[in-house]
Amino acid sequence: MITAIRGNTETARYIDAATQNQTDYFDQSVTLGKRSAYNDLYTFWEECKSPNWDGYNAFAVQEATLYKAYLFIHALPLGYPLPSVGAEPDGHLTLEWYRNPRWILSVSISPEGILYYAALFGTRDVQGSARFWVEIPQPILELIKEVKGIAV
Amino acid sequence: MIDSNHVPDVSDDEILARYAMQSSHFRRSDQTAKPELFMPHPYQELSLTRYLDATIEEVLALGKETARELNKTFYGRADIQVIKCRVGALQVVKDPTPKNPNHANIQAFPLDKLEQKAIALELAADAKFYPI
């Protein structure tokens, strides 16, 4: 991405300033979008941080799991849609990218940072697991793109 | 409701209801069940209620009563046909309780987390959610 135009003419200075303004605006939009996702995540965790949050004897969602989910959302590259948040009875948080009930990706996050993912594309299904460090594993990014039908 | 002295086996064409007592167990956007509602942990079975010999009002009343006893909110039910629950080794069996003769379980979920997730995605896709 071009972030600055080097030059000394009035036109170059104008383009430079305009581009910087657009970049600042874009950065702010992304930050605000993710901030909303972080808020959703935290609000949801408040509901699930005690045992039996689902009425079926679910385990509590640990703070460590919340932190891993936060890091996952933080690591989502620009242009990728944000997920909806959920939880599973074993205390994992889930992030979901959804188009319809048969076109969906669900990623479970354990407190240890293990990612368990399952996707459905019509009659085809995909599953896998991976450890989450700093970057989101490439297979999961590919599945997000496939679910949402986007080219990033 | 089913006569508790004569509870028949579960047949493939029956409909079962899974109660949602957590707001994240369904999507408000299109009123569909989420896979999390069909994850069995910490058990290897999933608790449901049969519609056999019951009215919708009775099935709903059981859901409301269950939620009330657990101090939870009753958000609705996900209905699924028994034959759609027979995924892999899963079995659907009657499991009447003193308060609910229509109670049934989906049994024999695999222990493997990924297999559980894959099944839960299938079950949620085949279920129809009815908010309260």
Contacts between the chains, C-beta under 8 A, distances in Angstrom:
chain1	res1	chain2	res2	distance
A	44	B	24	6.4
A	47	B	22	7.5
A	47	B	23	7.2
A	47	B	24	7.8
A	48	B	22	8.0
A	52	B	70	7.2
A	53	B	22	6.5
A	54	B	21	6.2
A	54	B	22	4.6
A	54	B	25	7.2
A	54	B	72	8.0
A	55	B	19	7.5
A	55	B	21	3.6
A	55	B	22	7.0
A	55	B	66	7.1
A	55	B	67	6.5
A	55	B	70	4.6
A	55	B	72	4.4
A	56	B	21	7.7
A	56	B	47	6.8
A	57	B	42	6.0
A	57	B	43	7.7
A	58	B	41	7.8
A	58	B	42	7.6
A	59	B	41	7.8
A	59	B	42	6.7
A	84	B	27	7.5
A	85	B	24	6.9
A	86	B	24	4.2
A	86	B	25	7.7
A	86	B	34	5.9
A	86	B	36	4.8
A	87	B	22	7.9
A	87	B	24	6.4
A	87	B	36	6.6
A	88	B	36	5.4
A	88	B	39	4.8
A	88	B	41	6.8
A	89	B	36	7.9
A	89	B	39	5.5
A	89	B	40	7.5
A	89	B	41	4.5
A	89	B	42	6.3
A	90	B	39	7.5
A	90	B	41	4.1
A	90	B	42	6.8
A	90	B	113	7.5
A	94	B	35	8.0
A	94	B	36	6.1
A	96	B	34	7.1
A	98	B	27	7.0
A	100	B	30	7.9
A	101	B	32	5.4
A	101	B	33	7.9
A	101	B	124	6.4
A	101	B	125	4.0
A	102	B	125	5.0
A	104	B	35	7.7
A	104	B	121	6.5
A	104	B	125	7.8
A	106	B	35	5.6
A	106	B	117	6.3
A	106	B	121	6.6
A	108	B	113	7.1
A	108	B	117	6.6
A	116	B	113	5.1
A	116	B	114	5.7
A	116	B	117	6.2
A	117	B	117	7.9
A	118	B	35	7.9
A	118	B	114	6.4
A	118	B	117	3.9
A	118	B	118	5.0
A	118	B	120	7.9
A	118	B	121	5.6
A	119	B	121	7.8
A	120	B	121	4.8
A	120	B	122	7.3
A	120	B	125	6.4
A	125	B	118	5.7
A	125	B	121	7.1
A	125	B	122	7.8
A	127	B	114	4.5
A	127	B	115	7.8
A	127	B	117	6.8
A	127	B	118	5.4
A	128	B	114	7.3
A	129	B	113	7.8
A	129	B	114	6.3
